[in-house]
Amino acid sequence: PLPEIDRPDIDTSMSLLGRQLSAPLLISGMTGGCESGASINARLAEAAGIVGVAMGVGSQRPALENSEWNWSYEVVKGKGVPLMLGNVGVPQLLVQSGKPAMSIEMIERAMAMVDADACCLHLNFLQEAVQPEGDVNASGALGVIAEAASKYPIVVKETGAGIPPSTISQLAKLGVAAVDVGGLSGTSWSAVEHHRAVAGGFSQKAALGELYWDWGLPTPACVASAPDVVPILATGGLRHGLDLLRAIVLGAQVGGFARRLLRAADTSVET
């Protein structure tokens, strides 16, 4: 009721991973590897540069497997984004059935592709387990993350199932730069795979995707229970500024938005 402050004096700037941001806000990685993704990435990067907030790109697997798609990520370069994050999947860094592991050095290539300051290593083992063609081997993931963290600034990122406090502690000991809890509340990749399986006629996988549709740890619970051992990024279900404030109050350093910004970026930078 009595704030005792003049609103223009409020300073929302902060530092994350050694970079100065105008606000504790991240445009979460969403897309790339397709023409529409390129235009969205370009608009998001331009907007991030204008307002001075962090940004990540979607999984760079399409470009790492086929360099013809590099350009759909490279469009973010030169737009003044104060903190840019690359994106590589942990499952692809492990040997999978019939497929060799992607080399750790691919992280460096992914970062160079977007002039990244750090790289997200995303965890999507729930999604992979539901996919008909999923990479389901998770053995050795901690070792791969430890090796990557010894060479590059790494942000470990979940993609909708959340990260509990015990795992955050494990990751901090491996030397990661930050953890993005990526909790339940936003896009359900299990639901996405359910619909893909239905369309493809994979009835068992469709049933599995439906079963795990709402499975995971909610973002607020992940943030509130996180140990104070590494910077926490809160993504998964944030829809407006009040959600961002709640995330900060619960202990996150930054809050990330995806769907709301995706819809706007599909229209224009100004939107």
N, C-alpha and C positions, 0 to 999 in steps of 0.2 A: 504493500500500500504506500510506502514511502521509499522509493528507490534511491533517493539522494544522489542522483547522477544525471548529467545532461546527456541525452542520447547520442549526440555526435562524439562524445568522449569515449563511447564504448569501442573497444579495440578487439576485433575478432581474429586478428592475425595470430599465427602460431608456426612452430617449426616441426617438421616431420622428416625423418631420415636425412637430416641436414639441409633441407630445403625450406624456404620461407613461403607460407601460404597466406592468402588474405583471409581465409576462413577454414575451419576444420572440416572441410568437405572434399569428398572424393567422387569423381564420376567413375563408377565401377566399370570394369571391362565387360564388354557386351558382344562385340562383333568384329568381323574381318573375314577375309577369305572369299568374298563375293563382291559384286559391283555395288549393291545397295549398302553393304557394310562399309565400303570405302567412303561413300558420301557421308554416312552417319559419323564415321570416325573423324573425318575432316571437319565437320560442323562442331562436333563435341570438342575437338582440340582447339579450334578457334575460340569457342566460347570459354573454355578453361583458361586459355591464355589471356583473354580480355578481363575476366574476373579474378584470375589468380588462384585457381584451385587445382588440386591434383586430378590426374586422370589415368586410367588403365585401358588397355585394349583387350579385346576378346582373345580367346585361345589362338595362338599363332601356329598351331599344328598344321593348318592348311598350307601356309607359306613355307614352313620348315620341311614339309613333305613335297611341295611343289613350288619352286621359286617364282613361278608365274603369278602367284598371288601376293608377292612381297609388297607390291604397290598399294594394295588395299589397307596395309598397315602403315606404310611409309608416308601416307598423306598427313599424318599427325606431326611430322617434322617441321621445324621452323615456325611454329605458331605460338611460341612463348609459353608453353605449359610449364609451370614452375616445378612440378614433380610428375614425371611420366613413369608408368609401370608397364613392363613387358608381361607376357603371360604364357607359361608352358605347363603342360599337364604332368603330374608325377607319374601316372600310369604309363605314359609313353617313355619315361626314363627307366622303366623296368622291362626285363625280358618277358614277353607275353607269348602265349601259345602260337608257335609258328611265326613269330615276329621278333627281330632283334631289338634291343633297347636303343633308344635314341641316346647319343653321347651327351655327356654333361656340357661339352663345349657348344652344343646347340643353344644353350641359354645365352651365351655371349652373342651368338648370331641373332637371336631373338631381340636382345637388348639393343644391338646396333641398328636393327631394322627400324626402331622407333625412337632412337636416341634416349633410351630408358635410363633412369637413375637407379632403378632397382627392378627386380623381376619377381612377379608372382609365380609361385609354384602351386597350381591349383589341385585340390583333392576332390575328386568326383567319383569315388569308388562305388557309391550307391547307384549313380547313373550308369556306370559301366556294368554293374551287376545286372541291371534291368535290360540293358541293350542286347539285342540278339547277337550283335558283333562286338560286344564289350570286351575291354581289356581288364580281366578280373584278377590278375595276379597283383597282390599288394605286398608280397614278401620282399623285404629289403628297402622299403620306402624310407625308413628313418636313415639308413646308411646313405642313400642317394641325396636326401635333403641335407645331411651333414656335410657331404662332399661339396654340394653346390654352395652351401653357406660359407664354406672355407675359401671359396673363390669369388663369389659375387654377393652383392647385397640382396638378400632373399626375403620376400614376404610370403609366408605360407597362407593359402587362402582356401577355405571350404566353399562349396558351391550350393549350399542350401540345407545341409544336415547339421551344421553347427560343430563347434570344437569345445570339448569339456576342459575344465581347469587342469586336470592331470596331463592332458596332451599338450596344452599350452606350456606347462612347465617342462615337458620333454623337449619341445621345440626350442624353447629359450636356451636350454643346455646345449643344443646343437649349434647355437650361434646365429639363429635367424634374426633379421633386423626388425621384423614385426609379424604379427599374426592377424589375419582377417578372419573373424569367426564365421562369416557366411552362414548365418543361422536360418532355421525354418521360419517362415513368415513371408518370404518373397516368392520368386519363381520356383516351382517344384519341377526339377529335372526328371524326377521319377514320373510325374504326370506327363511331361513332354514325351518321355520314352514309351509310356502307355499308349499315347495316341499314335506314335510311330509304329509300334508293334501291331496295333489294331489295323492300321492302314496296310501293313506288310503281311498280315495274316498270321502273325506269331501269337497265338492265343495264350500260351503259357507265360510268355514274357509280358503280354498285355495285362494278365491277371496279377503278375508280380508288380508291375508298375502301379496298378491301382491299389494294391495292398500297402505299398510304401509311399503313396501319394503325399500323406501328411506326416511322414516319419522324420524325426530329428529333434534337435534342441532349439527352442526359440531364441532368436537373437538377443532379446533382453536378458534372458537367463544366462547365456554364454558370457555376455559382457559383465553382468553383475557378479558372476562367480569367478571371473578371470583373475589369476594371481598377478601381482604388480611386478612382473619380471621382464616384460617386453611390451612395446607399444601395441595397443589393441585397436584394430579397425573394425567398426561395426557396420556390416552389410547384411541385407536380407530383410526386406519388408519395410524399410524406411520410405515414407511417402511425402513428408513435408518437414518444414523447419522445426516443428515441435518434436517430431521423432528424433531429429538430429540433436536437439537439446537434451532429450531424455537419454540418448546414447552417451553424450558427454557427461551428464550427471552420474550415470551408472559406472563410468570409468573409462570409456573409450577416448582415444585421442582424436579420432576422425570418424565421421559417419559417411557411408557411401550410398549413392542413389543409382538406380539402373532404369527400371521400367518408365518412371515418370520422365526422365531425361531422354530416353530412347524415343518416346512418342513425339517429344518436342523437336528433337534433332532430325526426325524424319520430315520435318516441315522446313525449318530454317534455323540459322544461327541465332537470330533475334528471338525466336520463340523460346 
